[in-house]
Amino acid sequence: MSSRANWWRQAAGAVFLGALATAAGAGEELLLGDLVYADGFEAGNACAWAGAEPPLAPTWYLDADGDGFGDPLSGVAACQPPAGHVADGTDCDDASPATFPGAAPHDSASACMRDADGDGWGDAAPPAGVEPGTDCDDGDPAVHPGATEVCNGVDDNCDGGVDEGFDLDGDGVTSCAGDCDDGDPVVFPGAPDVPDALFADESCDGIDGEIARAAFVAPAGADDGVCAIGAPCATIGHAAAVAAADPARDHVYVQAGLYFEILELPDGVEIFGGYDTAWVRADRQTPGHLATLRGGLYAPDQGHVAVRARGAAAALADLQIEATAALASGQSSQAVN
């Protein structure tokens, strides 16, 4: 110890003040962990003291996440900082190095916030105990208040709106949200799209018409499925029956080709031709877009017919309908009966 006489000892809640020689003679021993203050002396567990009163031992706080701010509940008194401890005990989440006072200077220079993406703005929805900031996506440094809004389906500037200024036709859908013609207010995803003479894709699903409401037919198809666009049926009649049995479907889309069958037209089904092998629709006079339905002899009536539509409220468009010729006396030949 020091030859100087004045010293203080703090241990087990007690404070001793006296002369070094007297204390030693009285049997007071310095124990590991004691805080001993000796004026002008510092070594081991003794703290330097120069003044009329000895100083209080400083408190140090565990900084588990290494951000320079410690857990306020972890304070320990010591002359020197224990390993991993700091003097500032104001960290509101000592398990996150992105969370500490002043972490989000654009929101506050002193509030304890989390800025996980390093853009200077605090997380608007942080864990409990952390001050909320104004960053609506703290995982993307390009998203924060004041950022430039771009057409991407994201609220880039955290003002509560998405892609403001990018819906050019005012139909409520931007081009980056799937509007395939942002200059036409009747064209947008989910818009009604009945195949017509414009051959336009008004529902933005990739075809003229609506994939979700149609059964599909192609010469290379097979009548063993649900007549989907990727697995079409082989005959128009089968596809029409599939559509009629499905409350969500009332259209049949027919790929170019020659179909030999007598079509029993069900009520409430509309059939459209004009589709090529890529399901692009055009006028049937356009090469690669002609779908022909060629009928045959309907034995019960001894008539040659292609479409039987008695009593059906239905429609046919852009199909070439042919009835075979009557071959015997008393037979008839009608394209549609």
C-alpha positions as a Markdown table, in Angstrom:
| # | Residue | x | y | z |
|---|---|---|---|---|
| 1 | Met | 0.0 | 0.0 | 0.0 |
| 2 | Ser | 0.9 | 3.6 | 0.1 |
| 3 | Ser | 2.8 | 5.4 | 2.8 |
| 4 | Arg | 0.1 | 8.1 | 2.8 |
| 5 | Ala | -2.2 | 7.8 | 5.7 |
| 6 | Asn | -5.7 | 8.6 | 4.4 |
| 7 | Trp | -7.7 | 5.8 | 2.9 |
| 8 | Trp | -11.3 | 4.7 | 2.4 |
| 9 | Arg | -12.5 | 1.2 | 2.0 |
| 10 | Gln | -16.0 | 0.2 | 0.6 |
| 11 | Ala | -17.0 | -3.5 | 1.1 |
| 12 | Ala | -20.1 | -5.4 | 2.0 |
| 13 | Gly | -22.1 | -2.2 | 2.4 |
| 14 | Ala | -19.8 | -0.7 | 5.0 |
| 15 | Val | -17.4 | 2.3 | 4.8 |
| 16 | Phe | -14.2 | 2.5 | 6.8 |
| 17 | Leu | -12.2 | 5.6 | 7.2 |
| 18 | Gly | -8.9 | 5.8 | 9.1 |
| 19 | Ala | -5.2 | 5.9 | 9.1 |
| 20 | Leu | -3.5 | 3.1 | 7.2 |
| 21 | Ala | -1.4 | 2.0 | 10.2 |
| 22 | Thr | -4.3 | 2.0 | 12.6 |
| 23 | Ala | -6.5 | 0.1 | 10.2 |
| 24 | Ala | -3.8 | -2.6 | 9.7 |
| 25 | Gly | -3.3 | -2.8 | 13.4 |
| 26 | Ala | -7.0 | -3.3 | 13.9 |
| 27 | Gly | -6.9 | -6.3 | 11.6 |
| 28 | Glu | -8.8 | -4.7 | 8.7 |
| 29 | Glu | -7.7 | -6.6 | 5.6 |
| 30 | Leu | -8.1 | -5.6 | 1.9 |
| 31 | Leu | -10.0 | -8.3 | 0.1 |
| 32 | Leu | -10.4 | -9.1 | -3.6 |
| 33 | Gly | -13.2 | -7.0 | -4.9 |
| 34 | Asp | -12.9 | -4.3 | -2.3 |
| 35 | Leu | -12.9 | -0.7 | -3.5 |
| 36 | Val | -10.1 | 1.1 | -1.7 |
| 37 | Tyr | -9.4 | 4.8 | -2.2 |
| 38 | Ala | -6.0 | 6.1 | -1.2 |
| 39 | Asp | -5.0 | 9.7 | -1.9 |
| 40 | Gly | -2.5 | 9.8 | -4.7 |
| 41 | Phe | -2.3 | 6.0 | -5.0 |
| 42 | Glu | -3.8 | 3.6 | -7.6 |
| 43 | Ala | -3.0 | 0.0 | -8.0 |
| 44 | Gly | -4.9 | -3.3 | -8.1 |
| 45 | Asn | -8.2 | -2.7 | -6.4 |
| 46 | Ala | -7.2 | 0.7 | -5.1 |
| 47 | Cys | -8.5 | 3.9 | -6.7 |
| 48 | Ala | -6.7 | 7.2 | -6.9 |
| 49 | Trp | -7.9 | 10.0 | -4.8 |
| 50 | Ala | -6.8 | 13.6 | -4.7 |
| 51 | Gly | -9.0 | 16.0 | -2.9 |
| 52 | Ala | -10.8 | 16.7 | 0.3 |
| 53 | Glu | -13.3 | 13.8 | -0.3 |
| 54 | Pro | -12.7 | 10.5 | -2.0 |
| 55 | Pro | -14.6 | 9.9 | -5.3 |
| 56 | Leu | -17.4 | 7.6 | -5.8 |
| 57 | Ala | -16.5 | 4.5 | -7.8 |
| 58 | Pro | -17.6 | 4.9 | -11.4 |
| 59 | Thr | -20.3 | 2.5 | -12.7 |
| 60 | Trp | -19.7 | 0.5 | -15.9 |
| 61 | Tyr | -22.3 | -1.2 | -18.1 |
| 62 | Leu | -22.1 | -4.4 | -20.1 |
| 63 | Asp | -22.0 | -3.6 | -23.9 |
| 64 | Ala | -22.9 | -7.1 | -25.2 |
| 65 | Asp | -23.5 | -5.9 | -28.8 |
| 66 | Gly | -20.4 | -3.7 | -29.1 |
| 67 | Asp | -22.2 | -0.5 | -30.2 |
| 68 | Gly | -20.6 | 1.6 | -27.5 |
| 69 | Phe | -23.8 | 1.7 | -25.3 |
| 70 | Gly | -24.4 | -0.6 | -22.3 |
| 71 | Asp | -27.3 | -2.3 | -20.7 |
| 72 | Pro | -28.7 | 0.0 | -18.0 |
| 73 | Leu | -29.5 | -3.0 | -15.8 |
| 74 | Ser | -26.0 | -4.4 | -15.9 |
| 75 | Gly | -24.1 | -1.7 | -13.9 |
| 76 | Val | -21.1 | -2.6 | -11.8 |
| 77 | Ala | -18.9 | -0.2 | -9.7 |
| 78 | Ala | -15.2 | -0.4 | -10.4 |
| 79 | Cys | -12.1 | 1.8 | -10.6 |
| 80 | Gln | -11.4 | 0.6 | -14.2 |
| 81 | Pro | -13.9 | -0.8 | -16.7 |
| 82 | Pro | -14.3 | -4.5 | -16.7 |
| 83 | Ala | -13.9 | -6.3 | -20.0 |
| 84 | Gly | -16.8 | -5.6 | -22.4 |
| 85 | His | -18.1 | -2.7 | -20.3 |
| 86 | Val | -18.6 | 1.0 | -21.1 |
| 87 | Ala | -19.5 | 4.1 | -19.2 |
| 88 | Asp | -22.7 | 4.8 | -21.1 |
| 89 | Gly | -25.6 | 2.7 | -19.8 |
| 90 | Thr | -28.5 | 4.0 | -22.1 |
| 91 | Asp | -28.8 | 1.2 | -24.6 |
| 92 | Cys | -32.5 | 0.2 | -25.0 |
| 93 | Asp | -31.6 | -3.1 | -26.7 |
| 94 | Asp | -28.1 | -4.4 | -25.9 |
| 95 | Ala | -28.6 | -7.5 | -28.2 |
| 96 | Ser | -28.8 | -5.3 | -31.4 |
| 97 | Pro | -25.7 | -3.4 | -32.6 |
| 98 | Ala | -28.1 | -1.3 | -34.8 |
| 99 | Thr | -30.0 | -0.1 | -31.8 |
| 100 | Phe | -28.7 | 2.6 | -29.5 |
| 101 | Pro | -29.2 | 6.3 | -28.7 |
| 102 | Gly | -28.6 | 8.4 | -31.9 |
| 103 | Ala | -28.7 | 5.4 | -34.2 |
| 104 | Ala | -31.2 | 7.2 | -36.4 |
| 105 | Pro | -30.0 | 10.8 | -36.6 |
| 106 | His | -32.5 | 11.8 | -39.3 |
| 107 | Asp | -35.3 | 11.0 | -36.8 |
| 108 | Ser | -33.5 | 12.0 | -33.5 |
| 109 | Ala | -29.9 | 12.7 | -32.5 |
| 110 | Ser | -30.5 | 11.2 | -29.0 |
| 111 | Ala | -33.5 | 8.8 | -29.0 |
| 112 | Cys | -32.7 | 5.1 | -28.7 |
| 113 | Met | -33.9 | 3.7 | -32.0 |
| 114 | Arg | -33.1 | 0.8 | -34.3 |
| 115 | Asp | -31.7 | 1.5 | -37.8 |
| 116 | Ala | -31.1 | -2.0 | -39.3 |
| 117 | Asp | -30.6 | -0.8 | -42.8 |
| 118 | Gly | -28.2 | 2.0 | -42.0 |
| 119 | Asp | -30.1 | 4.7 | -43.8 |
| 120 | Gly | -30.2 | 7.1 | -40.8 |
| 121 | Trp | -34.0 | 6.6 | -40.2 |
| 122 | Gly | -35.4 | 4.6 | -37.3 |
| 123 | Asp | -37.6 | 1.5 | -37.6 |
| 124 | Ala | -41.3 | 2.6 | -37.4 |
| 125 | Ala | -42.2 | -0.7 | -35.8 |
| 126 | Pro | -39.3 | -1.8 | -33.5 |
| 127 | Pro | -39.4 | -4.3 | -30.7 |
| 128 | Ala | -40.8 | -3.3 | -27.3 |
| 129 | Gly | -38.7 | -0.8 | -25.4 |
| 130 | Val | -37.2 | 0.8 | -28.5 |
| 131 | Glu | -38.3 | 4.2 | -29.6 |
| 132 | Pro | -40.2 | 4.1 | -32.9 |
| 133 | Gly | -38.9 | 6.1 | -35.9 |
| 134 | Thr | -40.4 | 6.8 | -39.2 |
| 135 | Asp | -38.8 | 4.3 | -41.6 |
| 136 | Cys | -41.6 | 2.1 | -43.0 |
| 137 | Asp | -39.2 | -0.6 | -44.2 |
| 138 | Asp | -36.1 | -0.8 | -42.0 |
| 139 | Gly | -34.7 | -3.7 | -44.1 |
| 140 | Asp | -34.3 | -1.6 | -47.3 |
| 141 | Pro | -32.0 | 1.4 | -47.2 |
| 142 | Ala | -33.7 | 2.8 | -50.3 |
| 143 | Val | -37.0 | 3.1 | -48.5 |
| 144 | His | -37.4 | 6.0 | -46.0 |
| 145 | Pro | -39.1 | 9.4 | -45.6 |
| 146 | Gly | -38.0 | 11.7 | -48.4 |
| 147 | Ala | -36.9 | 9.0 | -50.7 |
| 148 | Thr | -37.7 | 9.3 | -54.4 |
| 149 | Glu | -40.9 | 7.4 | -55.3 |
| 150 | Val | -40.4 | 5.0 | -58.1 |
| 151 | Cys | -42.8 | 2.6 | -59.9 |
| 152 | Asn | -42.1 | -0.6 | -58.1 |
| 153 | Gly | -45.2 | -1.5 | -56.0 |
| 154 | Val | -43.5 | -0.1 | -52.8 |
| 155 | Asp | -44.1 | 2.9 | -50.6 |
| 156 | Asp | -40.6 | 4.3 | -51.2 |
| 157 | Asn | -41.0 | 7.5 | -49.3 |
| 158 | Cys | -43.1 | 6.2 | -46.4 |
| 159 | Asp | -46.0 | 8.6 | -47.0 |
| 160 | Gly | -48.6 | 5.9 | -47.0 |
| 161 | Gly | -49.1 | 5.8 | -50.8 |
| 162 | Val | -47.7 | 3.4 | -53.4 |
| 163 | Asp | -46.4 | 4.5 | -56.8 |
| 164 | Glu | -48.0 | 8.0 | -56.6 |
| 165 | Gly | -47.9 | 9.6 | -60.1 |
| 166 | Phe | -47.4 | 6.4 | -62.0 |
| 167 | Asp | -51.0 | 5.5 | -62.8 |
| 168 | Leu | -51.2 | 7.5 | -66.1 |
| 169 | Asp | -54.7 | 6.4 | -67.2 |
| 170 | Gly | -56.3 | 6.7 | -63.7 |
| 171 | Asp | -57.7 | 3.2 | -63.6 |
| 172 | Gly | -56.1 | 2.5 | -60.2 |
| 173 | Val | -53.3 | 0.2 | -61.5 |
| 174 | Thr | -49.8 | 1.2 | -62.5 |
| 175 | Ser | -47.7 | -0.4 | -65.2 |
| 176 | Cys | -45.4 | -1.8 | -62.6 |
| 177 | Ala | -48.4 | -3.4 | -60.8 |
| 178 | Gly | -49.4 | -5.2 | -64.0 |
| 179 | Asp | -51.3 | -2.6 | -66.2 |
| 180 | Cys | -50.3 | -3.8 | -69.7 |
| 181 | Asp | -51.6 | -0.5 | -71.2 |
| 182 | Asp | -51.3 | 2.4 | -68.9 |
| 183 | Gly | -52.7 | 4.7 | -71.5 |
| 184 | Asp | -56.1 | 3.0 | -71.6 |
| 185 | Pro | -58.3 | 3.2 | -68.5 |
| 186 | Val | -60.4 | 0.1 | -69.5 |
| 187 | Val | -57.2 | -2.1 | -69.7 |
| 188 | Phe | -55.9 | -3.4 | -66.4 |
| 189 | Pro | -55.5 | -6.7 | -64.5 |
| 190 | Gly | -58.9 | -8.2 | -63.8 |
| 191 | Ala | -60.8 | -6.0 | -66.2 |
| 192 | Pro | -63.6 | -7.7 | -68.1 |
| 193 | Asp | -62.3 | -9.0 | -71.4 |
| 194 | Val | -64.7 | -10.7 | -73.9 |
| 195 | Pro | -62.9 | -11.5 | -77.1 |
| 196 | Asp | -64.0 | -9.0 | -79.8 |
| 197 | Ala | -62.9 | -7.5 | -83.1 |
| 198 | Leu | -60.2 | -5.4 | -81.4 |
| 199 | Phe | -58.3 | -8.6 | -80.4 |
| 200 | Ala | -57.0 | -6.7 | -77.4 |
| 201 | Asp | -55.8 | -8.1 | -74.1 |
| 202 | Glu | -57.9 | -5.9 | -71.8 |
| 203 | Ser | -57.4 | -8.1 | -68.7 |
| 204 | Cys | -53.6 | -8.2 | -68.9 |
| 205 | Asp | -53.5 | -12.0 | -68.6 |
| 206 | Gly | -51.6 | -12.4 | -71.9 |
| 207 | Ile | -54.5 | -13.3 | -74.2 |
| 208 | Asp | -57.6 | -11.7 | -75.8 |
| 209 | Gly | -60.1 | -13.0 | -73.4 |
| 210 | Glu | -59.9 | -14.2 | -69.8 |
| 211 | Ile | -57.9 | -17.3 | -69.0 |
| 212 | Ala | -59.8 | -17.9 | -65.8 |
| 213 | Arg | -63.2 | -18.1 | -67.4 |
| 214 | Ala | -62.3 | -20.3 | -70.4 |
| 215 | Ala | -61.9 | -23.8 | -71.5 |
| 216 | Phe | -59.2 | -24.3 | -74.2 |
| 217 | Val | -59.3 | -26.4 | -77.3 |
| 218 | Ala | -56.4 | -27.4 | -79.7 |
| 219 | Pro | -56.0 | -30.0 | -82.4 |
| 220 | Ala | -53.2 | -31.6 | -80.5 |
| 221 | Gly | -55.1 | -31.6 | -77.2 |
| 222 | Ala | -56.8 | -34.5 | -75.3 |
| 223 | Asp | -60.3 | -34.9 | -73.9 |
| 224 | Asp | -59.0 | -36.2 | -70.6 |
| 225 | Gly | -58.5 | -33.1 | -68.5 |
| 226 | Val | -60.0 | -29.7 | -67.5 |
| 227 | Cys | -59.1 | -28.0 | -70.8 |
| 228 | Ala | -56.6 | -25.6 | -69.4 |
| 229 | Ile | -54.5 | -23.3 | -71.5 |
| 230 | Gly | -51.4 | -25.5 | -70.9 |
| 231 | Ala | -53.3 | -28.7 | -71.4 |
| 232 | Pro | -56.2 | -28.1 | -73.9 |
| 233 | Cys | -58.9 | -30.5 | -74.9 |
| 234 | Ala | -59.1 | -32.0 | -78.4 |
| 235 | Thr | -62.8 | -31.3 | -79.2 |
| 236 | Ile | -64.9 | -28.2 | -79.0 |
| 237 | Gly | -67.9 | -30.2 | -77.7 |
| 238 | His | -65.9 | -31.6 | -74.8 |
| 239 | Ala | -64.5 | -28.2 | -73.9 |
| 240 | Ala | -68.0 | -26.7 | -74.1 |
| 241 | Ala | -69.4 | -29.3 | -71.7 |
| 242 | Val | -66.5 | -28.7 | -69.3 |
| 243 | Ala | -67.2 | -25.0 | -69.3 |
| 244 | Ala | -70.9 | -25.5 | -68.8 |
| 245 | Ala | -70.3 | -27.6 | -65.7 |
| 246 | Asp | -67.9 | -25.1 | -64.1 |
| 247 | Pro | -69.6 | -22.0 | -62.6 |
| 248 | Ala | -66.4 | -20.0 | -63.0 |
| 249 | Arg | -66.2 | -20.6 | -66.8 |
| 250 | Asp | -68.5 | -19.7 | -69.7 |
| 251 | His | -66.0 | -19.3 | -72.6 |
| 252 | Val | -64.4 | -21.7 | -74.9 |
| 253 | Tyr | -61.3 | -20.6 | -76.9 |
| 254 | Val | -60.5 | -22.6 | -80.0 |
| 255 | Gln | -57.0 | -22.8 | -81.5 |
| 256 | Ala | -56.6 | -22.8 | -85.3 |
| 257 | Gly | -57.2 | -26.2 | -87.0 |
| 258 | Leu | -59.8 | -28.5 | -88.4 |
| 259 | Tyr | -62.3 | -30.1 | -86.0 |
| 260 | Phe | -64.5 | -33.0 | -87.2 |
| 261 | Glu | -67.4 | -33.2 | -84.8 |
| 262 | Ile | -71.1 | -32.3 | -84.3 |
| 263 | Leu | -71.2 | -29.7 | -81.6 |
| 264 | Glu | -74.0 | -29.9 | -79.1 |
| 265 | Leu | -74.0 | -26.3 | -78.0 |
| 266 | Pro | -74.8 | -26.0 | -74.3 |
| 267 | Asp | -76.8 | -23.1 | -72.8 |
| 268 | Gly | -74.8 | -20.1 | -71.6 |
| 269 | Val | -71.5 | -20.9 | -73.3 |
| 270 | Glu | -69.7 | -18.6 | -75.8 |
| 271 | Ile | -67.2 | -20.1 | -78.2 |
| 272 | Phe | -64.5 | -18.0 | -79.8 |
| 273 | Gly | -62.0 | -19.0 | -82.6 |
| 274 | Gly | -59.1 | -17.0 | -84.1 |
| 275 | Tyr | -56.4 | -18.2 | -81.8 |
| 276 | Asp | -53.0 | -19.4 | -83.1 |
| 277 | Thr | -50.7 | -21.9 | -81.5 |
| 278 | Ala | -49.4 | -19.3 | -79.0 |
| 279 | Trp | -53.0 | -18.3 | -78.1 |
| 280 | Val | -52.7 | -15.0 | -79.9 |
| 281 | Arg | -56.0 | -14.0 | -81.4 |
| 282 | Ala | -56.6 | -12.4 | -84.8 |
| 283 | Asp | -59.2 | -12.3 | -87.6 |
| 284 | Arg | -59.8 | -15.8 | -89.0 |
| 285 | Gln | -58.6 | -14.6 | -92.4 |
| 286 | Thr | -55.1 | -14.1 | -90.9 |
| 287 | Pro | -52.9 | -17.0 | -91.8 |
| 288 | Gly | -52.6 | -19.4 | -88.8 |
| 289 | His | -55.8 | -18.3 | -87.2 |
| 290 | Leu | -58.6 | -20.1 | -88.9 |
| 291 | Ala | -60.5 | -22.7 | -86.9 |
| 292 | Thr | -62.9 | -24.8 | -88.8 |
| 293 | Leu | -65.7 | -27.0 | -87.4 |
| 294 | Arg | -66.8 | -29.6 | -89.9 |
| 295 | Gly | -69.9 | -31.6 | -88.9 |
| 296 | Gly | -71.3 | -34.9 | -90.1 |
| 297 | Leu | -74.5 | -36.9 | -90.3 |
| 298 | Tyr | -76.7 | -36.7 | -87.3 |
| 299 | Ala | -78.4 | -40.1 | -87.5 |
| 300 | Pro | -81.6 | -39.4 | -85.5 |
| 301 | Asp | -82.6 | -36.6 | -87.9 |
| 302 | Gln | -80.9 | -38.0 | -91.0 |
| 303 | Gly | -79.5 | -34.5 | -91.4 |
| 304 | His | -75.9 | -33.3 | -91.9 |
| 305 | Val | -75.1 | -30.7 | -89.4 |
| 306 | Ala | -72.1 | -29.1 | -87.6 |
| 307 | Val | -73.8 | -27.3 | -84.7 |
| 308 | Arg | -76.9 | -28.3 | -82.8 |
| 309 | Ala | -78.1 | -25.3 | -80.8 |
| 310 | Arg | -81.8 | -25.7 | -80.4 |
| 311 | Gly | -83.0 | -23.7 | -77.4 |
| 312 | Ala | -79.5 | -22.7 | -76.3 |
| 313 | Ala | -78.6 | -19.1 | -75.4 |
| 314 | Ala | -75.1 | -19.2 | -76.7 |
| 315 | Ala | -72.7 | -17.5 | -79.1 |
| 316 | Leu | -70.1 | -18.5 | -81.7 |
| 317 | Ala | -67.5 | -16.1 | -83.1 |
| 318 | Asp | -64.6 | -16.4 | -85.5 |
| 319 | Leu | -65.2 | -20.0 | -86.4 |
| 320 | Gln | -65.7 | -21.4 | -89.9 |
| 321 | Ile | -68.7 | -23.8 | -89.6 |
| 322 | Glu | -69.2 | -26.4 | -92.4 |
| 323 | Ala | -71.8 | -29.1 | -92.7 |
| 324 | Thr | -71.1 | -32.1 | -94.8 |
| 325 | Ala | -73.2 | -32.5 | -98.0 |
| 326 | Ala | -76.3 | -34.6 | -98.0 |
| 327 | Leu | -75.7 | -37.9 | -99.8 |
| 328 | Ala | -79.1 | -39.5 | -99.9 |
| 329 | Ser | -82.6 | -38.6 | -100.7 |
| 330 | Gly | -84.4 | -37.1 | -97.7 |
| 331 | Gln | -81.3 | -36.0 | -96.0 |
| 332 | Ser | -80.7 | -32.3 | -95.1 |
| 333 | Ser | -77.5 | -30.4 | -94.7 |
| 334 | Gln | -77.3 | -27.4 | -92.3 |
| 335 | Ala | -74.4 | -25.8 | -90.7 |
| 336 | Val | -76.4 | -24.8 | -87.6 |
| 337 | Asn | -79.6 | -26.4 | -86.5 |
